[in-house]
Amino acid sequence: MPEDPAATAAPRRIDTAPTSDACAVLLASAFAAEPAVSWICGASAAARAQWFRATLRTHASLAGARRTALVDADGRPLAAAVLTPPGAVPGAGARARWAARTLLRCGPLALTRTLRYLNAAEGRAPEGAWTLEFVGVRPDLTGRGAGRTLLDHVLAAVPAGAGVHLTTADPSNVPLYRRFGFVTQHEIALGPLTVTAMARPPRRADGSPPGTAHR
């Protein structure tokens, strides 16, 4: 995709209340070649878009759920991140609606594989940790600082004393997350995927990581 110089030259700001659909559109594009989403949705861009839309609408029903976007001067998302607070899970009704939407719009294989991924990843988060569900950048902006700007903000906004957990099926993401302070906890074999569970230790109230010397 050709670069859009205006998109990178324009002022950027953090939006702490982007719509779930706006984030879904961006993430469906950002995750076009991501191994887990490709395994779940196949090569269909339409199925991928519907999967993100259903998943983020369900996520929005969680108390305390966070969506954050880096946007341009016109409010167009350049990058988006989705976080779940500790212990938050969808209610039975929300889960049923998500399953029905996913089955109808993405097909039975997408539903089955999503449930397999969730079952494999379930219980991997350290107690009290937030979960970074997704973070993605508009494809033409990859490697140009948008993701780092957003992730720096998102991680700094997590309450002091709470860690952050994530899983990734893309091995190229592992060294990237290590640069943000995440360490590998587990590796999970799931079909053709190797899913890496990672955690970032809690921050102190002053923003420093645990173990930092104070004078």
BAVO-674250 format. One record per residue (C-alpha): residue number from 1; residue in three letters; x, y, z. Coordinates in steps of 0.25 Angstrom, whole numbers. Layout:
N
<pt seq="NUM" type="ALA" px="X" py="Y" pz="Z"/>
...
//
This chain:
215
<pt seq="1" type="MET" px="0" py="0" pz="0"/>
<pt seq="2" type="PRO" px="6" py="14" pz="-4"/>
<pt seq="3" type="GLU" px="10" py="23" pz="8"/>
<pt seq="4" type="ASP" px="1" py="35" pz="11"/>
<pt seq="5" type="PRO" px="11" py="46" pz="15"/>
<pt seq="6" type="ALA" px="-1" py="54" pz="20"/>
<pt seq="7" type="ALA" px="-5" py="44" pz="30"/>
<pt seq="8" type="THR" px="9" py="44" pz="37"/>
<pt seq="9" type="ALA" px="11" py="59" pz="36"/>
<pt seq="10" type="ALA" px="-2" py="62" pz="42"/>
<pt seq="11" type="PRO" px="-3" py="64" pz="58"/>
<pt seq="12" type="ARG" px="-6" py="52" pz="65"/>
<pt seq="13" type="ARG" px="-14" py="50" pz="78"/>
<pt seq="14" type="ILE" px="-19" py="40" pz="87"/>
<pt seq="15" type="ASP" px="-34" py="36" pz="87"/>
<pt seq="16" type="THR" px="-38" py="29" pz="100"/>
<pt seq="17" type="ALA" px="-52" py="26" pz="95"/>
<pt seq="18" type="PRO" px="-52" py="21" pz="80"/>
<pt seq="19" type="THR" px="-64" py="13" pz="76"/>
<pt seq="20" type="SER" px="-62" py="-2" pz="75"/>
<pt seq="21" type="ASP" px="-66" py="-2" pz="61"/>
<pt seq="22" type="ALA" px="-55" py="8" pz="57"/>
<pt seq="23" type="CYS" px="-45" py="0" pz="65"/>
<pt seq="24" type="ALA" px="-50" py="-13" pz="58"/>
<pt seq="25" type="VAL" px="-48" py="-7" pz="44"/>
<pt seq="26" type="LEU" px="-33" py="-3" pz="47"/>
<pt seq="27" type="LEU" px="-30" py="-16" pz="54"/>
<pt seq="28" type="ALA" px="-36" py="-25" pz="43"/>
<pt seq="29" type="SER" px="-26" py="-18" pz="34"/>
<pt seq="30" type="ALA" px="-14" py="-18" pz="43"/>
<pt seq="31" type="PHE" px="-16" py="-33" pz="46"/>
<pt seq="32" type="ALA" px="-18" py="-37" pz="31"/>
<pt seq="33" type="ALA" px="-6" py="-46" pz="32"/>
<pt seq="34" type="GLU" px="-5" py="-49" pz="47"/>
<pt seq="35" type="PRO" px="-4" py="-65" pz="49"/>
<pt seq="36" type="ALA" px="-15" py="-67" pz="59"/>
<pt seq="37" type="VAL" px="-26" py="-58" pz="52"/>
<pt seq="38" type="SER" px="-22" py="-64" pz="39"/>
<pt seq="39" type="TRP" px="-24" py="-78" pz="45"/>
<pt seq="40" type="ILE" px="-37" py="-74" pz="51"/>
<pt seq="41" type="CYS" px="-43" py="-66" pz="39"/>
<pt seq="42" type="GLY" px="-35" py="-72" pz="27"/>
<pt seq="43" type="ALA" px="-32" py="-62" pz="16"/>
<pt seq="44" type="SER" px="-46" py="-55" pz="15"/>
<pt seq="45" type="ALA" px="-45" py="-40" pz="18"/>
<pt seq="46" type="ALA" px="-60" py="-40" pz="20"/>
<pt seq="47" type="ALA" px="-59" py="-51" pz="31"/>
<pt seq="48" type="ARG" px="-48" py="-44" pz="38"/>
<pt seq="49" type="ALA" px="-55" py="-31" pz="38"/>
<pt seq="50" type="GLN" px="-68" py="-38" pz="44"/>
<pt seq="51" type="TRP" px="-60" py="-45" pz="54"/>
<pt seq="52" type="PHE" px="-53" py="-33" pz="60"/>
<pt seq="53" type="ARG" px="-66" py="-26" pz="60"/>
<pt seq="54" type="ALA" px="-73" py="-37" pz="67"/>
<pt seq="55" type="THR" px="-62" py="-38" pz="77"/>
<pt seq="56" type="LEU" px="-60" py="-24" pz="80"/>
<pt seq="57" type="ARG" px="-75" py="-21" pz="82"/>
<pt seq="58" type="THR" px="-75" py="-33" pz="92"/>
<pt seq="59" type="HIS" px="-62" py="-27" pz="99"/>
<pt seq="60" type="ALA" px="-69" py="-13" pz="100"/>
<pt seq="61" type="SER" px="-80" py="-20" pz="109"/>
<pt seq="62" type="LEU" px="-69" py="-22" pz="120"/>
<pt seq="63" type="ALA" px="-69" py="-13" pz="132"/>
<pt seq="64" type="GLY" px="-56" py="-5" pz="131"/>
<pt seq="65" type="ALA" px="-52" py="-10" pz="117"/>
<pt seq="66" type="ARG" px="-43" py="0" pz="110"/>
<pt seq="67" type="ARG" px="-41" py="4" pz="96"/>
<pt seq="68" type="THR" px="-30" py="14" pz="92"/>
<pt seq="69" type="ALA" px="-26" py="19" pz="78"/>
<pt seq="70" type="LEU" px="-16" py="28" pz="73"/>
<pt seq="71" type="VAL" px="-23" py="37" pz="63"/>
<pt seq="72" type="ASP" px="-20" py="48" pz="53"/>
<pt seq="73" type="ALA" px="-25" py="62" pz="53"/>
<pt seq="74" type="ASP" px="-38" py="58" pz="47"/>
<pt seq="75" type="GLY" px="-40" py="47" pz="57"/>
<pt seq="76" type="ARG" px="-36" py="35" pz="48"/>
<pt seq="77" type="PRO" px="-30" py="24" pz="55"/>
<pt seq="78" type="LEU" px="-15" py="21" pz="52"/>
<pt seq="79" type="ALA" px="-14" py="10" pz="63"/>
<pt seq="80" type="ALA" px="-23" py="4" pz="73"/>
<pt seq="81" type="ALA" px="-21" py="-4" pz="86"/>
<pt seq="82" type="VAL" px="-32" py="-12" pz="94"/>
<pt seq="83" type="LEU" px="-30" py="-16" pz="108"/>
<pt seq="84" type="THR" px="-38" py="-24" pz="118"/>
<pt seq="85" type="PRO" px="-37" py="-21" pz="133"/>
<pt seq="86" type="PRO" px="-34" py="-33" pz="143"/>
<pt seq="87" type="GLY" px="-45" py="-43" pz="145"/>
<pt seq="88" type="ALA" px="-54" py="-37" pz="134"/>
<pt seq="89" type="VAL" px="-62" py="-48" pz="126"/>
<pt seq="90" type="PRO" px="-74" py="-46" pz="117"/>
<pt seq="91" type="GLY" px="-87" py="-50" pz="123"/>
<pt seq="92" type="ALA" px="-95" py="-62" pz="118"/>
<pt seq="93" type="GLY" px="-104" py="-54" pz="109"/>
<pt seq="94" type="ALA" px="-92" py="-46" pz="103"/>
<pt seq="95" type="ARG" px="-85" py="-59" pz="100"/>
<pt seq="96" type="ALA" px="-97" py="-65" pz="93"/>
<pt seq="97" type="ARG" px="-99" py="-53" pz="84"/>
<pt seq="98" type="TRP" px="-84" py="-53" pz="81"/>
<pt seq="99" type="ALA" px="-85" py="-68" pz="77"/>
<pt seq="100" type="ALA" px="-97" py="-66" pz="69"/>
<pt seq="101" type="ARG" px="-91" py="-54" pz="61"/>
<pt seq="102" type="THR" px="-78" py="-61" pz="59"/>
<pt seq="103" type="LEU" px="-85" py="-74" pz="54"/>
<pt seq="104" type="LEU" px="-94" py="-66" pz="45"/>
<pt seq="105" type="ARG" px="-84" py="-56" pz="39"/>
<pt seq="106" type="CYS" px="-71" py="-64" pz="40"/>
<pt seq="107" type="GLY" px="-75" py="-78" pz="39"/>
<pt seq="108" type="PRO" px="-74" py="-90" pz="49"/>
<pt seq="109" type="LEU" px="-59" py="-92" pz="47"/>
<pt seq="110" type="ALA" px="-56" py="-78" pz="52"/>
<pt seq="111" type="LEU" px="-65" py="-80" pz="64"/>
<pt seq="112" type="THR" px="-58" py="-94" pz="67"/>
<pt seq="113" type="ARG" px="-44" py="-88" pz="66"/>
<pt seq="114" type="THR" px="-47" py="-76" pz="74"/>
<pt seq="115" type="LEU" px="-52" py="-84" pz="85"/>
<pt seq="116" type="ARG" px="-40" py="-93" pz="84"/>
<pt seq="117" type="TYR" px="-31" py="-81" pz="85"/>
<pt seq="118" type="LEU" px="-38" py="-76" pz="97"/>
<pt seq="119" type="ASN" px="-38" py="-89" pz="104"/>
<pt seq="120" type="ALA" px="-23" py="-91" pz="102"/>
<pt seq="121" type="ALA" px="-20" py="-76" pz="107"/>
<pt seq="122" type="GLU" px="-30" py="-77" pz="118"/>
<pt seq="123" type="GLY" px="-24" py="-75" pz="132"/>
<pt seq="124" type="ARG" px="-10" py="-71" pz="127"/>
<pt seq="125" type="ALA" px="-11" py="-57" pz="132"/>
<pt seq="126" type="PRO" px="-4" py="-54" pz="146"/>
<pt seq="127" type="GLU" px="-14" py="-50" pz="157"/>
<pt seq="128" type="GLY" px="-18" py="-36" pz="156"/>
<pt seq="129" type="ALA" px="-12" py="-33" pz="142"/>
<pt seq="130" type="TRP" px="-19" py="-26" pz="131"/>
<pt seq="131" type="THR" px="-20" py="-33" pz="118"/>
<pt seq="132" type="LEU" px="-15" py="-26" pz="105"/>
<pt seq="133" type="GLU" px="-24" py="-33" pz="95"/>
<pt seq="134" type="PHE" px="-20" py="-26" pz="83"/>
<pt seq="135" type="VAL" px="-11" py="-15" pz="78"/>
<pt seq="136" type="GLY" px="-10" py="-12" pz="63"/>
<pt seq="137" type="VAL" px="-5" py="-1" pz="54"/>
<pt seq="138" type="ARG" px="-10" py="4" pz="40"/>
<pt seq="139" type="PRO" px="-2" py="-5" pz="30"/>
<pt seq="140" type="ASP" px="4" py="7" pz="23"/>
<pt seq="141" type="LEU" px="9" py="13" pz="36"/>
<pt seq="142" type="THR" px="16" py="0" pz="41"/>
<pt seq="143" type="GLY" px="30" py="4" pz="47"/>
<pt seq="144" type="ARG" px="28" py="19" pz="47"/>
<pt seq="145" type="GLY" px="25" py="21" pz="62"/>
<pt seq="146" type="ALA" px="10" py="20" pz="63"/>
<pt seq="147" type="GLY" px="10" py="7" pz="70"/>
<pt seq="148" type="ARG" px="21" py="11" pz="80"/>
<pt seq="149" type="THR" px="14" py="24" pz="83"/>
<pt seq="150" type="LEU" px="0" py="17" pz="86"/>
<pt seq="151" type="LEU" px="6" py="5" pz="94"/>
<pt seq="152" type="ASP" px="15" py="15" pz="103"/>
<pt seq="153" type="HIS" px="2" py="22" pz="106"/>
<pt seq="154" type="VAL" px="-6" py="10" pz="108"/>
<pt seq="155" type="LEU" px="4" py="3" pz="118"/>
<pt seq="156" type="ALA" px="6" py="16" pz="125"/>
<pt seq="157" type="ALA" px="-9" py="17" pz="128"/>
<pt seq="158" type="VAL" px="-10" py="3" pz="134"/>
<pt seq="159" type="PRO" px="-12" py="6" pz="149"/>
<pt seq="160" type="ALA" px="0" py="5" pz="158"/>
<pt seq="161" type="GLY" px="2" py="-9" pz="164"/>
<pt seq="162" type="ALA" px="-5" py="-16" pz="153"/>
<pt seq="163" type="GLY" px="3" py="-24" pz="142"/>
<pt seq="164" type="VAL" px="-1" py="-26" pz="128"/>
<pt seq="165" type="HIS" px="-2" py="-40" pz="121"/>
<pt seq="166" type="LEU" px="-3" py="-43" pz="106"/>
<pt seq="167" type="THR" px="-3" py="-55" pz="96"/>
<pt seq="168" type="THR" px="3" py="-55" pz="82"/>
<pt seq="169" type="ALA" px="4" py="-65" pz="71"/>
<pt seq="170" type="ASP" px="14" py="-57" pz="63"/>
<pt seq="171" type="PRO" px="28" py="-60" pz="67"/>
<pt seq="172" type="SER" px="33" py="-47" pz="62"/>
<pt seq="173" type="ASN" px="25" py="-39" pz="72"/>
<pt seq="174" type="VAL" px="32" py="-46" pz="84"/>
<pt seq="175" type="PRO" px="45" py="-38" pz="83"/>
<pt seq="176" type="LEU" px="37" py="-25" pz="81"/>
<pt seq="177" type="TYR" px="29" py="-27" pz="94"/>
<pt seq="178" type="ARG" px="41" py="-31" pz="101"/>
<pt seq="179" type="ARG" px="46" py="-16" pz="98"/>
<pt seq="180" type="PHE" px="34" py="-12" pz="106"/>
<pt seq="181" type="GLY" px="37" py="-20" pz="118"/>
<pt seq="182" type="PHE" px="29" py="-33" pz="115"/>
<pt seq="183" type="VAL" px="35" py="-46" pz="119"/>
<pt seq="184" type="THR" px="31" py="-60" pz="113"/>
<pt seq="185" type="GLN" px="23" py="-68" pz="123"/>
<pt seq="186" type="HIS" px="18" py="-80" pz="114"/>
<pt seq="187" type="GLU" px="18" py="-85" pz="100"/>
<pt seq="188" type="ILE" px="5" py="-92" pz="96"/>
<pt seq="189" type="ALA" px="4" py="-102" pz="84"/>
<pt seq="190" type="LEU" px="-9" py="-100" pz="77"/>
<pt seq="191" type="GLY" px="-11" py="-106" pz="64"/>
<pt seq="192" type="PRO" px="-1" py="-100" pz="54"/>
<pt seq="193" type="LEU" px="1" py="-89" pz="64"/>
<pt seq="194" type="THR" px="11" py="-86" pz="75"/>
<pt seq="195" type="VAL" px="5" py="-77" pz="85"/>
<pt seq="196" type="THR" px="14" py="-69" pz="94"/>
<pt seq="197" type="ALA" px="8" py="-64" pz="107"/>
<pt seq="198" type="MET" px="16" py="-52" pz="112"/>
<pt seq="199" type="ALA" px="14" py="-43" pz="125"/>
<pt seq="200" type="ARG" px="19" py="-29" pz="129"/>
<pt seq="201" type="PRO" px="22" py="-27" pz="144"/>
<pt seq="202" type="PRO" px="14" py="-17" pz="151"/>
<pt seq="203" type="ARG" px="19" py="-3" pz="152"/>
<pt seq="204" type="ARG" px="21" py="5" pz="165"/>
<pt seq="205" type="ALA" px="12" py="16" pz="169"/>
<pt seq="206" type="ASP" px="23" py="26" pz="164"/>
<pt seq="207" type="GLY" px="24" py="19" pz="150"/>
<pt seq="208" type="SER" px="36" py="11" pz="152"/>
<pt seq="209" type="PRO" px="37" py="-4" pz="150"/>
<pt seq="210" type="PRO" px="38" py="-13" pz="162"/>
<pt seq="211" type="GLY" px="52" py="-15" pz="168"/>
<pt seq="212" type="THR" px="56" py="-1" pz="164"/>
<pt seq="213" type="ALA" px="66" py="5" pz="175"/>
<pt seq="214" type="HIS" px="61" py="18" pz="181"/>
<pt seq="215" type="ARG" px="69" py="28" pz="188"/>
//
